[in-house]
Amino acid sequence: MAGNSDSGQGEEETALDLWVAGGARAFDSRLETLLLEGAGLRPPRLVAAMRHAVLAGGKRLRPFLVIESARMAGIVGEGPLQVAAALECVHCYSLVHDDLPAMDNDDMRRGQPTVHRAYDEATAILAGDALLTIAFTMMADHRVSPSAAVRLRLVTALAEASGVDGMVGGQMLDLAAEGRFGAKEQPEQGIAGVLAIQSRKTGALIRFAAEAGALLLPRGDAKRRGALRRYGEALGLAFQIRDDLIDHEGDSLTAGKATGKDTTAGKATFISLLGADGARRQLDAVTAAGLEALAPFGAEARGLAAVLHFNRTRQS
């Protein structure tokens, strides 16, 4: 890793701007190609629902993190793209299921009807299932790495991040926090409880994305992975705080989804516990922690630092 360097905004915005301007669209083309592989043998309605969920646009920040962290490790091309595609399929599956009537019951996602509204509830459930499972087919593919050990490492890490010890576990804790299962199973509505939920529900996939570059190295790199993990943890928390602020003060047209849901549901959030100003101070603190984790990489980490800066003011 390189020595310390300036981690201010300036130049580092360029990498993210280039991604938004063209890289994300190129990545979308990759996703479309992967989802069409073998499509002639697959139920057309299911494939269409999967494509509806995945190809609806979005910032593609998790893929950007994968590709940037890999670039920092000197790995470019097919492998990082394949890993990023697998991760995005897991992320999109989680959104499809999160929008279902039994979960958040949302009608809009990324400015278009949610999958269960555009199709039907059963198709949405199966589309989510299909996206989750195809992600691991993608991750196990030789295009990720010629090394079976590397592919196994990535499959294991993604499974941990997306399953009962990661995102799905966090989603269950989030439902319990809403009082879905009665007072006996409702966790404490304090900062510690919110952190426990969000470090899994939102943070786990972001941590994986940040670590992916180190995981792609043939021999791994524990020091690099540890620094990227700390960055990913800070970014995941910052991302959730910003989401809470958007839900509190944003509008549904700009956000591309319903806002004000957390207040209606009576959920404990960083806003309800700290107030809007307190949440902004917390956002500043965790943003600084993320930048500090990147300091050992020096100028290599400008792209990852740009995501932290972008997150502070994003509106969707």
C-alpha positions as CSV (number, residue, x, y, z in Angstrom):
1,M,0.0,0.0,0.0
2,A,1.2,3.5,-0.7
3,G,1.8,6.2,1.8
4,N,-0.7,8.9,2.9
5,S,-2.0,11.5,0.5
6,D,-4.7,14.1,0.2
7,S,-8.1,12.5,0.5
8,G,-10.1,15.6,-0.3
9,Q,-12.7,15.7,-3.0
10,G,-11.1,17.3,-6.0
11,E,-9.6,14.9,-8.5
12,E,-11.1,11.7,-7.0
13,E,-14.6,12.7,-8.2
14,T,-13.4,12.0,-11.7
15,A,-13.4,8.2,-11.4
16,L,-17.0,8.2,-10.1
17,D,-18.1,10.8,-12.7
18,L,-16.7,8.6,-15.5
19,W,-18.6,5.7,-14.0
20,V,-21.9,7.6,-13.9
21,A,-21.3,9.1,-17.4
22,G,-20.5,5.8,-19.2
23,G,-19.1,3.0,-17.1
24,A,-22.4,2.2,-15.4
25,R,-24.1,1.9,-18.8
26,A,-21.4,-0.4,-20.1
27,F,-21.8,-2.5,-17.0
28,D,-25.6,-2.6,-17.6
29,S,-24.8,-4.1,-21.1
30,R,-22.7,-6.7,-19.3
31,L,-25.6,-7.5,-17.0
32,E,-28.0,-7.7,-19.9
33,T,-25.8,-10.2,-21.7
34,L,-25.4,-12.4,-18.7
35,L,-29.2,-12.5,-18.1
36,L,-29.8,-13.5,-21.7
37,E,-27.3,-16.4,-21.6
38,G,-29.5,-19.5,-22.0
39,A,-32.7,-17.4,-22.0
40,G,-34.2,-19.5,-24.7
41,L,-34.4,-22.4,-22.3
42,R,-35.8,-20.4,-19.5
43,P,-39.5,-19.3,-18.8
44,P,-39.9,-16.0,-20.7
45,R,-42.0,-14.4,-18.0
46,L,-39.5,-15.1,-15.3
47,V,-36.6,-13.8,-17.4
48,A,-38.6,-10.6,-18.2
49,A,-39.2,-10.1,-14.5
50,M,-35.6,-10.6,-13.7
51,R,-34.6,-8.1,-16.3
52,H,-37.2,-5.6,-15.0
53,A,-35.6,-5.8,-11.6
54,V,-32.0,-5.6,-12.7
55,L,-32.0,-3.3,-15.7
56,A,-34.0,-0.5,-14.2
57,G,-31.0,1.8,-13.9
58,G,-29.6,2.9,-10.6
59,K,-26.2,4.2,-9.5
60,R,-24.5,0.8,-9.6
61,L,-22.3,1.9,-6.6
62,R,-21.7,-1.7,-5.4
63,P,-20.3,-2.8,-8.8
64,F,-18.2,0.4,-8.9
65,L,-16.7,-0.5,-5.5
66,V,-15.9,-4.0,-6.7
67,I,-14.2,-2.8,-9.9
68,E,-12.3,0.0,-8.1
69,S,-11.1,-2.1,-5.2
70,A,-9.9,-4.7,-7.8
71,R,-8.2,-2.0,-9.9
72,M,-6.3,-0.9,-6.8
73,A,-5.0,-4.4,-6.4
74,G,-3.9,-4.4,-10.1
75,I,-6.8,-6.6,-11.3
76,V,-8.9,-5.4,-14.2
77,G,-11.1,-6.9,-16.9
78,E,-13.3,-9.9,-16.9
79,G,-12.9,-11.1,-13.3
80,P,-14.0,-7.9,-11.5
81,L,-16.9,-7.4,-13.9
82,Q,-18.2,-10.9,-13.3
83,V,-18.0,-10.5,-9.5
84,A,-19.7,-7.1,-9.8
85,A,-22.5,-8.6,-11.9
86,A,-23.1,-11.4,-9.3
87,L,-23.2,-8.9,-6.5
88,E,-25.7,-6.7,-8.3
89,C,-28.0,-9.7,-8.9
90,V,-28.0,-10.3,-5.1
91,H,-28.6,-6.7,-4.4
92,C,-31.5,-6.5,-6.9
93,Y,-33.0,-9.8,-5.6
94,S,-33.1,-8.1,-2.1
95,L,-34.9,-5.1,-3.5
96,V,-37.5,-7.3,-5.2
97,H,-38.3,-9.2,-2.0
98,D,-38.0,-6.1,0.2
99,D,-40.8,-4.4,-2.0
100,L,-43.2,-7.3,-1.6
101,P,-46.5,-6.8,0.3
102,A,-45.4,-9.0,3.1
103,M,-42.3,-6.8,3.6
104,D,-42.3,-3.1,2.8
105,N,-45.2,-3.2,0.3
106,D,-43.8,-0.7,-2.1
107,D,-45.3,0.3,-5.5
108,M,-42.3,2.1,-7.0
109,R,-38.6,1.3,-7.2
110,R,-36.1,3.3,-9.3
111,G,-38.9,5.3,-10.7
112,Q,-40.8,2.4,-12.2
113,P,-43.4,-0.1,-10.8
114,T,-41.9,-2.7,-8.5
115,V,-41.7,-6.2,-9.9
116,H,-44.8,-7.5,-8.0
117,R,-46.8,-4.5,-9.4
118,A,-45.5,-4.9,-13.0
119,Y,-46.0,-8.6,-13.0
120,D,-47.5,-10.3,-9.9
121,E,-46.5,-11.4,-6.4
122,A,-45.6,-15.0,-7.3
123,T,-43.5,-14.0,-10.3
124,A,-41.7,-11.4,-8.1
125,I,-40.8,-14.0,-5.5
126,L,-39.5,-16.4,-8.1
127,A,-37.6,-13.6,-9.9
128,G,-35.9,-12.7,-6.6
129,D,-35.1,-16.4,-6.0
130,A,-33.7,-16.7,-9.5
131,L,-31.5,-13.6,-9.2
132,L,-30.1,-14.9,-5.9
133,T,-29.2,-18.3,-7.3
134,I,-27.9,-17.1,-10.7
135,A,-25.5,-14.8,-8.8
136,F,-23.7,-17.8,-7.4
137,T,-23.5,-19.4,-10.8
138,M,-21.9,-16.2,-12.0
139,M,-19.5,-16.2,-9.1
140,A,-18.4,-19.8,-9.5
141,D,-17.7,-19.2,-13.3
142,H,-14.2,-19.5,-14.5
143,R,-14.5,-16.0,-15.9
144,V,-14.1,-14.7,-12.3
145,S,-10.6,-16.3,-11.9
146,P,-8.7,-19.3,-13.2
147,S,-8.1,-20.2,-9.5
148,A,-10.8,-22.4,-7.9
149,A,-9.5,-21.2,-4.5
150,V,-10.2,-17.6,-5.4
151,R,-13.7,-18.4,-6.7
152,L,-14.5,-20.4,-3.5
153,R,-13.2,-17.5,-1.4
154,L,-15.6,-15.1,-3.2
155,V,-18.6,-17.5,-3.1
156,T,-18.1,-18.0,0.6
157,A,-17.8,-14.3,1.3
158,L,-20.8,-13.4,-0.8
159,A,-22.9,-16.1,0.9
160,E,-21.9,-14.8,4.3
161,A,-22.7,-11.2,3.4
162,S,-26.1,-12.0,1.8
163,G,-27.4,-14.7,4.1
164,V,-28.5,-15.3,7.7
165,D,-25.3,-13.8,9.1
166,G,-25.6,-10.8,6.8
167,M,-28.3,-9.1,4.8
168,V,-31.1,-11.6,5.4
169,G,-30.5,-11.7,9.1
170,G,-30.5,-7.9,9.1
171,Q,-33.8,-7.8,7.3
172,M,-35.3,-10.1,9.9
173,L,-34.1,-7.9,12.7
174,D,-35.6,-4.9,10.9
175,L,-39.0,-6.6,10.8
176,A,-38.8,-7.5,14.5
177,A,-37.9,-3.8,15.2
178,E,-41.1,-2.8,13.5
179,G,-43.0,-4.9,16.0
180,R,-44.1,-7.5,13.4
181,F,-43.7,-10.4,15.8
182,G,-44.9,-8.8,19.1
183,A,-43.3,-7.0,21.9
184,K,-41.3,-10.0,23.2
185,E,-39.3,-10.2,20.0
186,Q,-38.9,-6.5,19.4
187,P,-35.3,-5.5,20.0
188,E,-34.2,-2.4,21.9
189,Q,-35.0,0.7,19.9
190,G,-31.6,2.4,20.6
191,I,-28.5,3.3,18.6
192,A,-27.0,-0.1,19.4
193,G,-30.0,-1.9,18.0
194,V,-30.1,0.3,14.8
195,L,-26.4,-0.3,14.2
196,A,-26.9,-4.1,14.7
197,I,-29.6,-4.1,12.0
198,Q,-28.0,-1.8,9.5
199,S,-24.5,-3.3,9.7
200,R,-26.1,-6.4,8.3
201,K,-29.1,-5.2,6.2
202,T,-27.3,-2.4,4.4
203,G,-23.7,-2.8,5.3
204,A,-22.9,-6.4,4.6
205,L,-23.1,-6.2,0.8
206,I,-21.3,-2.9,0.7
207,R,-18.5,-4.5,2.9
208,F,-18.3,-7.4,0.4
209,A,-18.0,-5.0,-2.5
210,A,-15.2,-3.1,-0.9
211,E,-13.3,-6.2,0.0
212,A,-13.7,-7.9,-3.4
213,G,-10.5,-6.5,-4.8
214,A,-8.4,-8.1,-2.1
215,L,-10.4,-11.4,-2.4
216,L,-9.6,-11.6,-6.1
217,L,-5.8,-11.7,-5.4
218,P,-4.5,-15.2,-6.0
219,R,-2.9,-15.3,-2.5
220,G,-5.2,-12.9,-0.8
221,D,-3.9,-9.9,1.2
222,A,-5.1,-9.7,4.8
223,K,-3.8,-6.2,5.4
224,R,-5.4,-4.8,2.3
225,R,-8.7,-6.7,3.0
226,G,-8.8,-5.4,6.6
227,A,-8.4,-1.7,5.5
228,L,-11.0,-2.2,2.7
229,R,-13.3,-3.8,5.2
230,R,-13.1,-0.9,7.6
231,Y,-13.8,1.4,4.7
232,G,-16.8,-0.7,3.7
233,E,-18.1,-0.7,7.2
234,A,-17.9,3.1,7.4
235,L,-19.5,3.5,3.9
236,G,-22.3,1.1,4.8
237,L,-23.2,3.0,7.9
238,A,-22.9,6.3,6.0
239,F,-25.1,5.0,3.3
240,Q,-27.8,4.0,5.8
241,I,-27.7,7.4,7.6
242,R,-28.1,9.2,4.2
243,D,-31.0,6.8,3.4
244,D,-32.6,7.8,6.7
245,L,-32.2,11.5,5.8
246,I,-33.6,11.0,2.3
247,D,-36.6,9.1,3.8
248,H,-37.1,12.0,6.3
249,E,-36.7,15.0,4.1
250,G,-36.7,13.8,0.5
251,D,-39.5,13.5,-2.1
252,S,-40.6,10.3,-3.7
253,L,-40.2,11.7,-7.3
254,T,-36.5,12.5,-6.7
255,A,-35.8,9.4,-4.6
256,G,-37.5,7.1,-7.1
257,K,-39.4,5.3,-4.3
258,A,-41.8,6.2,-1.5
259,T,-40.4,8.4,1.3
260,G,-41.6,9.0,4.9
261,K,-42.2,5.2,5.4
262,D,-40.0,4.9,8.4
263,T,-41.9,7.5,10.4
264,T,-45.2,5.9,9.4
265,A,-43.9,2.5,10.5
266,G,-42.6,3.9,13.8
267,K,-39.2,2.5,13.2
268,A,-36.1,3.6,15.1
269,T,-33.8,5.3,12.7
270,F,-30.8,7.6,13.0
271,I,-33.3,10.5,12.5
272,S,-35.7,9.4,15.3
273,L,-32.8,8.7,17.7
274,L,-30.4,11.6,16.9
275,G,-32.6,14.1,15.1
276,A,-31.7,15.4,11.6
277,D,-28.8,17.5,12.7
278,G,-27.4,14.7,14.9
279,A,-27.7,12.3,12.0
280,R,-25.8,14.7,9.8
281,R,-23.0,15.0,12.4
282,Q,-22.9,11.2,12.6
283,L,-22.7,11.1,8.8
284,D,-19.8,13.4,8.8
285,A,-18.0,11.3,11.5
286,V,-18.4,8.0,9.7
287,T,-17.4,9.6,6.4
288,A,-14.2,10.8,8.0
289,A,-13.6,7.3,9.4
290,G,-14.0,5.8,5.9
291,L,-11.5,8.3,4.5
292,E,-9.1,7.4,7.3
293,A,-9.3,3.7,6.4
294,L,-8.3,4.6,2.9
295,A,-5.4,6.7,3.8
296,P,-2.8,3.9,3.6
297,F,-3.6,3.5,-0.1
298,G,-2.8,7.1,-1.0
299,A,-3.9,8.3,-4.4
300,E,-4.9,4.8,-5.4
301,A,-8.1,5.2,-3.4
302,R,-9.5,8.4,-5.0
303,G,-12.3,6.4,-6.6
304,L,-13.4,4.8,-3.4
305,A,-13.1,8.1,-1.5
306,A,-15.4,9.7,-4.1
307,V,-18.2,7.4,-3.1
308,L,-18.0,8.7,0.5
309,H,-18.2,12.3,-0.7
310,F,-21.0,11.5,-3.2
311,N,-23.0,9.8,-0.5
312,R,-23.1,12.9,1.7
313,T,-25.4,14.8,-0.6
314,R,-27.1,12.1,-2.8
315,Q,-30.9,12.5,-3.2
316,S,-31.8,8.9,-4.2
